[in-house]
Amino acid sequence: MTFGFYKKLTLLYLVFFTGIAVIGFLAFRNNVAFVKSNALVEHTQQVLDESEKIFSLTQSIANGERGYVITGDSVFLQPFINAREKIFLQIGKIKSLTSDNPVQQVRIDSINLFALQRVDVSSKIIAGVNEGNKDKAIQIIASKEGKNLSDKVRNLVTELQQEENSLLKLRKAAIETSMEMSNRFLWGLFGGLLMLLTLAYAGFIYNHKKQAGLERELKTTNHFLNTILENIPNMIFVKDATDLRFVRFNRAGEKLLGRFRSEMIGKNDFDFFPESQAEAFIKKDREVLVKGEMTDIPEEPISTLDGEKWLHTKKIAITDETGKPTYLLGISEDITSSRNFLEEIKHLNANLEKTINQLQSANKEMEAFTYSVSHDLRAPLRIIDGFGEILLKDYNHSFDDEGRRTLEVIISNAKHMGQLIDDLLNLSRLGRSQMAIKQVDMLEIVEDVIHALSVLDPNFGKAEIKVHALSPSPCDMSLIRQVWINLISNAVKYSRNNSKPVIDIGSENNNGRIVYYIKDNGVGFNMKYYNKLFGVFQRLHKVSEFEGTGVGLALVHRIVTKHGGHIWAEADENKGAAFYFTLTG
């Protein structure tokens, strides 16, 4: 009977250790599978990261080309040259990373082809500028061939990223499913083994070997706890509650302090740290032992052999069965790097805030100066205008024709100067004013502006104004009203010499962005002077041909930019002009 019991007990232990071996094997297999799956996930993420660079390189090609055409400065060619050298290397890198995916290979070949064509278009534009044929370069730009190629590259890269994101999602799901199934199986097997272990211990108790079984269980538990303790990445220490001397220390603690645990065990804080620091540690330890509750210390400095570090520490008292504290357990996380990073961010933010304040102060001073100068000039201009009118009215008979003409020129220029000052004041007020953003019915604004201007300007009766669909947009109503006043009045003014002036107003959706436009069939302008179009006091036509101060479009540009938008124009001489603007970036 005794032999049968030991035989069963031996068989029980063989099953138990076989289960342990199975758990180890499955754990190893799961780890290998996880590493492989994780490598695929990392590979997919690398493809996504590398593909993002193509966006910036494509933009650099366009920016370098555009900057060179606008300014003629060869400095703007450097981004284009750099991007041209890197983009095909980048495409090749992505092609290598996706060599196992035929669909992606086809996309990458298309990206490479369109990138070659885009670089070729930019090279033609730059060559046109270098040959002195800037009109040719502008004509190529206006054809939007380069933009279309850039869009094709971006769209293909987006498709590539969508494909990779799909793969990433599938691979992550596969990892999660595999790990979940494996964990369930392992937990079930582990539970079964625990039951076998319980039966083994019961056998020991039944066979009067309780002590041996308890010792084995204690050894297993201690090994398990020691393994956990040694592999936790944070410093873990245990002190006795009486003298607060170290009794346990893990591997992470050795690495953090730069000391072996053999140096630490049996000693207290005064043996390793500066006196003031040690006193602070001991004081906090005593408080924790008295309170009997876990204490969280978000930040505390500690002197190590590698210099001062910062810890996030949690401490709690370990009590016996009577509730008396016997040990103090501490867990410390090294937050030195993250703390230094936060300090650096604070420093950068402080510098940024200082710079912003300086810029705001400079802007306020400039606006105040502009306002003051403009305001102070109005009084003498009123005097010149007023006395000129008096001379012309009351002393008209005293002047010959040339004298009267001279007085009319003085009065006209005084009024013109007054209008310039009013425009300057508008610019000044715009810089200081706060915008009241709300959803605005753009169609209602445009129709109201047309009605108001038609009452003031007889030329409106000659123009055929076509108002198409206009999408609403969040903006400052009064400022956007001023934009439409300036653009519509300009369109009417510069098309009044046409026997049948036609003006089109509307909006369109461009890749999710609302673009408003106004087009006319007037005199247009030469695009080589485009860089002057939105400048203050910059005029592309003579005052004798078309009245104005040269501030209207500058004001429009300032308002659109203040909304975070963008404004641009296209034109041909004697063929009309088109202005476009957005109210978001």
TIDRENDREN-578862 format. One record per residue (C-alpha): residue in one letter; y, z, x. Coordinates in steps of 0.5 Angstrom, whole numbers, plus 500, padded with zeros to 3 digits. Example, Ala and Ser with C-alpha at 12.3 -4.5 7.8 and 13.67 -1.06 7.14 Angstrom:
BEGIN
A491516525;S498514527;
# end
This chain:
BEGIN
M500500500;T505502506;F503495509;G505492503;F512495502;Y513493509;K511486509;K515485502;L521489506;T520484512;L520478507;L526481504;Y530481511;L528474513;V530471506;F537475507;F538472514;T536466512;G541466507;I546468512;A544462516;V545458510;I552460509;G554459516;F551452516;L555451510;A561454512;F561450519;R559443515;N565445510;N570446516;V568440519;A569436512;F575440511;V578438518;K576430517;S579430510;N585434513;A586429518;L586423513;V591427509;E595428516;H594420517;T597418511;Q603423511;Q604420518;V604413515;L609415510;D614418515;E613412520;S615408514;E621412512;K624409519;I624402517;F629404511;S634406517;L632401521;T634395516;Q640399514;S642399521;I641392522;A646391516;N651396518;G651393525;E652386522;R657388517;G661392522;Y662386527;V664381522;I669386519;T672388526;G670383531;D668389535;S662389540;V661396539;F658395532;L653390535;Q649396539;P646399532;F644392530;I641391537;N637397537;A634396530;R632389532;E628392538;K625398534;I624395527;F618390530;L615396534;Q615400528;I612395523;G607394529;K605402529;I605402521;K600396522;S596400527;L596406523;T593402516;S588398520;D583400515;N587398509;P587390508;V592391502;Q597395506;Q596390512;V598384507;R604388505;I606390513;D605382514;S610381509;I615386511;N614383518;L616376516;F622379511;A624383517;L624377522;Q628373517;R633378516;V634379523;D635371524;V640372518;S644377522;S643373528;K646367525;I652371522;I654374529;A653367532;G658365527;V663370529;N662369536;E663362535;G670363532;N667361525;K668367521;D668364515;K661361516;A659368517;I662371511;Q659365507;I652367509;I654374507;A657372500;S650368499;K647375499;E641372503;G641378508;K641383502;N636380498;L631380505;S633387506;D631389499;K625385499;V623389506;R625396502;N621394496;L615392500;V616399504;T616403497;E610399495;L607401501;Q609408501;Q607409493;E600406496;E600411501;N602417496;S596415491;L591415497;L594422499;K594425492;L586422492;R585425499;K588432497;A584432490;A578431494;I579436499;E581441493;T574439489;S570439495;M573446497;E572449490;M565447489;S563449496;N566456495;R563457488;F556455492;L558460497;W560466493;G554465489;L549465495;F553471498;G552475491;G545473492;L545476499;L549482497;M543483492;L538482497;L542487502;T542492496;L535492495;A534492502;Y538499503;A534501496;G527500500;F530504506;I532510501;Y525509498;N522509505;H526515507;K530511512;K537512508;Q540514515;A538508519;G540503513;L547507512;E548506520;R546499519;E551498513;L557501517;K556497523;T556491519;T562493515;N566495521;H564488525;F567485519;L573489518;N574488526;T573481525;I578480520;L583485524;E582481530;N584474527;I590476523;P596473526;N600479525;M600485529;I596491526;F596498529;V594504527;K597511529;D594518528;A598522523;T599528528;D602525534;L603518532;R599516538;F596509537;V588509536;R587501534;F591495536;N589488534;R589481539;A596479535;G599485537;E597485545;K600478545;L607480541;L608486546;G605483552;R601489553;F593490553;R590495548;S587499553;E594501555;M596502548;I591507546;G592514546;K599513547;N606513543;D612509542;F616513548;D611511553;F613503552;F620503548;P627505550;E628512548;S633510542;Q628505539;A622510540;E626515536;A627510531;F620508530;I617515530;K623517525;K621512520;D613513521;R614521519;E618518513;V612514511;L607519512;V611524508;K613519502;G605517502;E608510499;M608503503;T615502506;D618495507;I622494513;P625487513;E628487520;E627491526;P628490534;I623491539;S623491546;T617487549;L615485556;D618478554;G624481552;E627483545;K624481539;W625482531;L619484527;H618485519;T614491518;K610494513;K607501514;I603506509;A600512510;I592513510;T589519507;D583523506;E579524500;T584530499;G590526499;K592528506;P595523511;T590522517;Y593515520;L599511519;L597503518;G603498520;I603491520;S608487523;E610480523;D614476528;I620473525;T624472532;S624465531;S626464524;R632470525;N635466530;F634459526;L638463521;E643466525;E644459528;I645456521;K650461519;H654460526;L654452524;N656454517;A662458520;N664452524;L663447518;E667452514;K673452519;T673445520;I673444513;N679449512;Q683445518;L682439514;Q684441508;S690444511;A692438514;N691434508;K695439504;E701438509;M701431509;E701431502;A706435502;F710431507;T709425503;Y711428496;S717431500;V720425503;S718421497;H722426492;D728426497;L729419497;R730418490;A737421489;P740416494;L736410491;R739412484;I746412487;I745405490;D742403483;G747406479;F754404483;G751397484;E750396476;I757399475;L760394481;L756388477;K759390470;D766393471;Y768389477;N764382476;H771378476;S772381483;F766378486;D765370487;D758368486;E755370493;G758377492;R755377485;R748375488;T748380494;L750385489;E744383484;V739383491;I741390492;I740393485;S733389485;N731392492;A733399490;K729398484;H723396488;M724401493;G724406487;Q718403484;L715404491;I717411491;D713412485;D707409487;L707414493;L708420489;N702418485;L698417491;S700424493;R699427486;L692424486;G690428493;R692434490;S690434483;Q683436480;M678432476;A676433469;I669430469;K666428462;Q662423459;V667417458;D667411453;M669406458;L669400452;E674405448;I679406455;V679398456;E681396449;D686401449;V689399456;I689392454;H693394447;A698398451;L699392456;S700387451;V706390448;L709391455;D707384458;P708378455;N703374459;F698378456;G699373450;K697367454;A690370457;E684370454;I681377455;K673377454;V671384454;H663385454;A659391454;L661397458;S656403459;P659410459;S660414465;P662421467;C669421470;D676423470;M679420463;S686419466;L684417473;I679411470;R685409465;Q689408471;V684404475;W683399469;I691399468;N692397475;L686392475;I687389468;S695388470;N693385477;A688380473;V693378468;K699377473;Y695373479;S692368473;R699367470;N700360473;N693358471;S694353464;K688357461;P687364464;V681367463;I679374464;D672377464;I671385464;G664388463;S658392467;E651391469;N646395472;N644394479;N638398481;G639404476;R647404478;I652402473;V657397477;Y663395473;Y667388474;I673384472;K674377474;D679372473;N681365474;G687366478;V690364485;G685369488;F686370496;N683369503;M677373504;K679373512;Y684378510;Y679382506;N680388510;K688389508;L686389501;F686396499;G691398504;V697402502;F703397502;Q698391504;R700385500;L696378500;H701374497;K709374497;V713378493;S717372491;E711369488;F708375485;E712382484;G709389486;T709394491;G702394495;V700400492;G696399486;L690397489;A690403494;L691407488;V685404485;H681405492;R683412492;I681414485;V674411486;T673414492;K675421489;H669420484;G664418490;G664411488;H665404492;I670398490;W669391493;A672384491;E670377492;A675371492;D676364493;E683361494;N686358488;K679359484;G680367482;A678373484;A672379482;F673386483;Y667391482;F666398483;T662404482;L663411480;T657414484;G655413491;
# end
